[in-house]
Amino acid sequence: MDELIPLSDDTLGSLPEGIAVPTYDRSALSPGIVHIGLGNFHRAHQAWYLHRLMMLGQDHDWAIVGAGVRPADAAQRERLLAQDCLTTLIELAPGASSAEVTGAMIGFLPIEPANGALIEQICDPAIRIVSMTVTEGGYFMAPDGSFDAAHSDIRHDAEHPDTPKTAFGAIVAALARRRAAGTGPVTLLSCDNLQGNGAIFRQAVLGLTRLSNPDLADWIEKNCTFPNSMVDCIVPATGPKELSLAKSFGVLDHAPVTHENFRQWVVEDNFCAGRPLLEKVGVTFTDHVHDYERMKLRILNAGHQLLANPGELLSVGTISGCMEDPDIRAYFGKVQRDEIVPQVSAVPDMTPEGYLALIERRFSNPAIVDTTRRVAFDGSSRHTGFLHPMIRERLTTGERIAGLALAEALWARMCEGTREDGSVIEPNDPSWADLSTAAAAAADDPSAWLTQRGVYGDWAQDARFASAFGEWLDRIRRNGVRATLRNYLECGG
């Protein structure tokens, strides 16, 4: 490979042939969106759609200004500003890869404890959408799904509304100023993997606002909109392999993103201050987002946990590796077909069975090096968000829960912190200390795991679920993970 070309506006014309680059004038772009949470997923998904729209000569007044609220976001800011907020996206199709540079993002705000720059940017009348990817666990929800008004960060923001710690506090502070200035409302758009993510975003913003300014809460409720959306694209974390892959294309990019050759974005058309014409680049606008998100969150996101937990315990490093393991793949397929797919409705042009077949192909793509560790991260949010609603529904209707109960037992065993080969599973959850303590206690008394109210609330005390969970955990401990998976496959529990 010839000398690497550092990524920047000045070098776009010098990048190797075959790398698609922006054909629009980036200097003429103006901001319309503030996006909070500039991780890989946003840059491979929402930012890509906007980039493609701009490539059509459309909506150059909808560029993205990035923001973060965690100290760790400062390093990402430095990396992206050093390359003019450009990103090399590398698509990993089975047997082939390609690269393009996207340019819809034009700035990244300073990371500040009181979020002053973020508040000022949202106050700009040109900003009409504030979007967010802060992970499933970032919306201050109690175990029953209600707003957690007792959280220390929420209490701080309610007591100090002008110097907030959280993204939600910054949004509320900015909306207060917009209301006072007559600037008008904005659309608040969640792009996280949560069923009813718009409603959950709304709950967090209004819940916080009502603690300190009920009149402002009424204004927000009346004027701002919170569309529900469903987002879908597998985007691995960036590490040495991904950095090296970008270099193989001749580009020196310090924050490249790899992704699968599939994307989907389904959104309610409920934007109070206008929106980009994203339907021109494949975004689906519909009043039936919940059907799409139910299919995706239950089959794909819950399916990820079915694979990652036994994969970690059996030292299988990637999701595609889990799909190559005959026992893990068969377990995944049986739980899906017996207990998940029957709870999912068809959407236009896709049946649940067809979607499962699509997911099996996507998960099996060996070019996507998506680690079991990444997928298993924050199980306390992902199990509660993706698996537990299905278990509760099936308990209510009296249907089988054997495979889903086994999923919970595998998660509990994983949280003990060791694999079956004796290697250590490093902490991988914001609540890891509590989870590992409960998992250790569950070795003698399985009910110790289920009494975690922050994870299960009260529903896990259901006798049928508690019995199934306890039996599976006992089998895992006596016979091992692989033998237990085979037992489930042979007799279902």
Secondary structure by P-SEA (a helix, b strand, c coil): ccccccccccccccccccccccccccccccccbbbccccccccccaaaaaaaaaaacccccbbbbbbbccccaaaaaaaaaaaccbbbbbbbcccbbbbbbbccccccccccccaaaaaaaaacccccbbbbcccccccccccccccccccaaaaaaaacccccccaaaaaaaaaaaaaaaccbbbbbbbcccccaaaaaaaaaaaaaaaaccaaaaaaaaacbbbbbbbbbbbbccccaaaaaaaaaacccccbbbbbccbbbbbbcccccccccccccccccccccaaaaaaaaaaccaaaaaacaaaaaaaccccaaaaaacaaaaaaaaaaaaccccccccccccccaaaaaaaaaaaaacccccccccccccaaaaaaacccaaaaaaaaaaccccaaaaaaaaaaaaaacccccccccccccccaaaaaaaaaaaaccccccccccccccccccccaaaaaaaaaaaaaaaaccaaaaaaaaaaccc
